[in-house]
Structure formats: C-alpha cells, structure tokens
C-alpha cells in the first residue's frame, strides 16, 4: 500500500457527494418523522465508515488506473456500480421524492441508494488490494445499508 493522492478516489467521492448535496435540497417528504428512529449504533458505524472511506480513497494511490493490472475489470465494475448509483439518483430526482422512492430498489438492487455506492467503493478497495478501504467499506456498509433497510421496513 502506497501513500499518495488518488484521482480515482476523488472521482468516486465526487460521484458520492454531488447527489447527496442535491438531496439536502430535495429530501423526501416526511423524512424528519423517520430520522428520529434511526439506530444510534448504525449511525455511529455509518459515520466512522464515511470518514475512513473518504480518507483511504484519497490518500492511497493504488486506486489510480493501472492498465497492466489484472484487477482492471474490478475497477470497471466499481465504476459501473457508481454509474448505476448516479442513475438511481436521477430516477429519484425525477420522481415524486417520497420515502418509498428514496428507499426503493433500482434495477432489482434492494435499497439501491445505499447498496450501489457501498459496492462501488468495496470494488475500488478490491481493485487497489487495499485492506484498509475494504474494512472501512464494510463498516460503512453495515451502518449505511442497515439504516436504509430500517427505513424501508418502517415505511412498509
């Protein structure tokens, strides 16, 4: 593992942050009613995972494109998950922006707004063979996907 700036990590973070910034102005109706029931443990795991994912994806340069890497297909899959994540957000922003929309499946992927970015970053960690990003992504996934599943269950 080599310390250094990762342009690919930066691209992933931009793909994560831009829709979430737009979401703050387009939250689902009644979101405030649900957020008060959020599990504190899952929230802590999510926050720890978020901080670690940001740090590790930016400051390890294994994530930069290496055409000779046998793992290049994994990087392509990581980008595919992130592109699907962007398409999920386009679908959400074009829709009625309800809680059901926010925590719905997209292309049969359950709670896609949480699942897709976690898969994207996980595959980025696998591509870079970076155990730190992989572990950080698992922590993030437990919290983030767990929160989304609890919201989905509460809606249903």
C-alpha positions in Angstrom: 0.0 0.0 0.0 1.4 3.3 -1.1 0.5 6.7 0.3 -0.3 9.3 -2.4 -3.2 11.1 -3.9 -5.8 9.1 -5.8 -7.5 10.8 -8.7 -9.9 7.8 -9.0 -10.7 8.1 -5.3 -11.5 11.8 -5.8 -13.8 10.9 -8.8 -15.6 8.4 -6.6 -16.1 10.9 -3.8 -17.4 13.5 -6.2 -19.9 10.9 -7.6 -20.9 10.3 -3.9 -21.1 13.8 -2.7 -22.8 15.7 -5.6 -26.1 13.8 -5.4 -26.1 13.9 -1.6 -25.7 17.7 -1.7 -28.6 17.9 -4.1 -30.6 15.6 -1.9 -30.3 18.1 1.0 -32.5 20.4 -1.0 -34.8 17.6 -2.2 -35.3 15.4 0.8 -38.3 13.0 0.7 -41.5 14.2 2.3 -41.8 13.1 6.0 -38.1 12.3 6.3 -38.0 14.1 9.7 -40.5 11.7 11.1 -38.3 8.7 10.3 -34.9 10.0 11.1 -35.7 10.3 14.8 -36.0 6.5 15.0 -32.6 5.9 13.4 -30.4 3.3 15.3 -27.6 5.1 17.1 -25.3 2.2 16.6 -25.8 2.1 12.9 -25.4 5.8 12.7 -22.0 5.6 14.5 -20.9 2.8 12.2 -22.0 4.8 9.2 -20.2 8.0 10.3 -17.0 6.1 11.1 -17.1 4.3 7.8 -17.7 7.6 5.9 -14.7 9.3 7.4 -12.5 6.3 6.8 -13.7 5.8 3.2 -13.0 9.4 2.4 -9.5 9.3 3.9 -8.5 6.0 2.5 -9.9 6.5 -1.0 -8.0 9.8 -1.4 -4.6 9.0 0.3 -3.7 5.7 -1.2 -2.6 5.8 -4.8 -3.3 2.1 -5.6 -6.7 3.2 -6.9 -5.3 5.2 -9.8 -5.7 3.4 -13.2 -3.1 0.8 -14.0 -3.7 -0.6 -17.4 -1.5 -3.6 -16.7 -3.3 -4.6 -13.5 -5.0 -8.0 -13.7 -7.7 -6.4 -11.5 -8.7 -3.8 -14.1 -12.1 -5.5 -14.7 -12.8 -4.9 -11.0 -12.2 -1.2 -11.4 -14.6 -1.2 -14.4 -17.2 -2.9 -12.2 -16.6 -0.4 -9.4 -17.3 2.4 -11.9 -20.4 0.5 -13.2 -21.8 0.4 -9.7 -21.1 4.2 -9.3 -22.8 5.0 -12.7 -25.8 2.9 -11.6 -25.8 5.0 -8.4 -25.9 8.2 -10.4 -28.8 6.7 -12.4 -30.6 5.8 -9.2 -30.4 9.5 -8.1 -31.6 10.7 -11.5 -34.6 8.4 -11.1 -35.2 9.7 -7.5 -34.9 13.4 -8.5 -37.3 12.9 -11.5 -39.8 11.1 -9.3 -42.2 12.2 -6.6 -39.4 12.2 -3.9 -41.2 10.2 -1.3 -39.7 8.0 1.4 -40.7 5.0 -0.7 -38.8 6.4 -3.7 -35.8 7.1 -1.6 -35.5 3.6 -0.1 -36.7 1.6 -3.2 -34.9 -0.9 -5.3 -33.4 0.2 -8.6 -32.9 -2.4 -11.3 -33.8 -5.1 -8.7 -31.0 -3.9 -6.4 -32.5 -3.5 -2.9 -32.1 -0.1 -1.2 -30.0 1.0 -4.2 -29.2 4.4 -2.7 -27.1 2.6 -0.1 -26.1 -0.6 -1.7 -24.7 0.7 -5.0 -22.1 3.2 -3.6 -21.0 0.6 -1.0 -20.5 -1.9 -3.7 -18.7 0.6 -5.8 -16.2 1.6 -3.1 -15.8 -2.0 -2.0 -14.8 -3.0 -5.5 -12.5 0.0 -5.6 -10.8 -1.4 -2.5 -10.5 -4.8 -4.1 -9.0 -3.3 -7.2 -6.4 -1.4 -5.2 -5.9 -4.5 -3.0 -6.3 -2.1 -0.1 -7.4 -3.9 3.1 -8.0 -0.5 4.9 -10.5 0.6 2.3 -12.2 -2.8 2.2 -12.6 -2.8 6.0 -13.8 0.8 6.1 -16.3 0.0 3.4 -17.7 -3.0 5.4 -18.1 -0.7 8.4 -19.8 1.9 6.2 -22.0 -0.8 4.6 -23.2 -2.2 7.9 -24.3 1.3 9.1 -25.5 2.8 5.8 -27.3 -0.2 4.4 -28.6 -1.1 7.8 -30.1 2.4 8.2 -31.7 2.2 4.7 -33.2 -1.2 5.4 -34.7 0.0 8.7 -36.3 3.0 6.9 -37.6 0.7 4.2 -39.1 -1.6 6.9 -40.6 1.3 8.7 -42.2 2.6 5.5 -43.7 -0.8 4.8 
